[in-house]
Amino acid sequence: MSKLKLNIAFWDYDRTRALADGRVQIEGVESTFYNAPIVTEIFRGMIGERRFDISELGMTYYLRTFVDGVSPFVAIPVFPNRAFRHSAIYIHKASGIKKPEDLNGKTIGELALYGHDAGIMPKGMLAEEYGFKPETCRWVIGGLDWPLKPIDFVPHTHPANVEVVDIPKGKELGAMLEAGEIDALISADVPKCMLDNSPKVGRLFADFETVEREYYERTGIFPIMHTVVIRKDLLVEHPELAKLAYQGFCDAKKAAVDEYEHGLIFNSMGTMFPWFGKLVNADRALLGDDWWPYGIEANRKALEAILRYHHEQGITDRLFTLREIFVPELMTT
């Protein structure tokens, strides 16, 4: 029996690499894999151009494909990109921002669109825990330190009482932060001025690792940025594909875990960083042996927080349930 030929796209992650290089196969599928230097171009290829059958999508990009409660895609509970995001909030040191509450009333830059994946979580956490009110701020949206194609393939939804403007032509958010033209920046990527150790900028949470580890201990939430979606019309023809794809991504993640565990025997000499093994052990002590879980149950708190924050921040017109966005046959994973 011939295999189903599919185009599959995701960024170059350690947890997906075994699929891309062929060490792991999706049963019954002959896959052609695609990548892009900037992950939003993968999203564009799936949403705007329908180039792929299975694709990584940012959670907010996926949720913005719903019209009247219906999307052309459905997700499997695979999460190739997740990150703690207290560290994603940058400040100009002369802006008067010393603590989270000081963000209120400021001009804040945000990468790509209002409510990008690394913006949803910080705004939600800041609102819940520090009284942050996004509607008091002026938001400037655009590229960081390089040209960014307009994100014109999803709706740019935001509440009517939130002021959102596009970045001025010829400007970049990283340079604007260093110059003090914006007071703060929320970004998935690190601005060049931070990487260059500019004395004019810093992080809102200087000791972000301690804050993020404490946040996980208290909430059990390891924030999820991206998921994997499949075209619904493809699943109608091949209903078994969701489980097969899910298993393939799980097998690829296991291959990466096995590689790290094997590396510990040899003091992780395959990496260029000393004390890497200590970091692995510290992360497992906090996050558990399955420190990057797939499936619904292990991620329920994180997923429910994302859906709640989207609704509270006016990105979605209602509060979605997990059953509305994930394939039914994987709801018990």
Secondary structure as UniProt FT lines:
FT   STRAND          4..9
FT   TURN            14..16
FT   HELIX           17..20
FT   TURN            21..22
FT   TURN            27..28
FT   STRAND          29..34
FT   HELIX           39..43
FT   HELIX           44..48
FT   STRAND          54..58
FT   HELIX           59..63
FT   TURN            64..65
FT   TURN            68..69
FT   STRAND          73..76
FT   HELIX           86..88
FT   STRAND          89..92
FT   HELIX           93..95
FT   HELIX           100..103
FT   TURN            104..105
FT   STRAND          107..111
FT   TURN            114..115
FT   HELIX           117..130
FT   HELIX           134..136
FT   STRAND          138..142
FT   TURN            160..161
FT   STRAND          163..166
FT   TURN            169..170
FT   HELIX           173..179
FT   STRAND          184..186
FT   HELIX           192..195
FT   TURN            196..197
FT   TURN            199..200
FT   STRAND          201..203
FT   TURN            206..207
FT   HELIX           208..219
FT   STRAND          226..231
FT   HELIX           232..237
FT   TURN            239..240
FT   HELIX           241..265
FT   TURN            266..270
FT   TURN            274..275
FT   HELIX           276..287
FT   HELIX           297..299
FT   HELIX           300..312
FT   TURN            313..314
FT   HELIX           322..325
FT   HELIX           328..330
FT   TURN            331..332
//
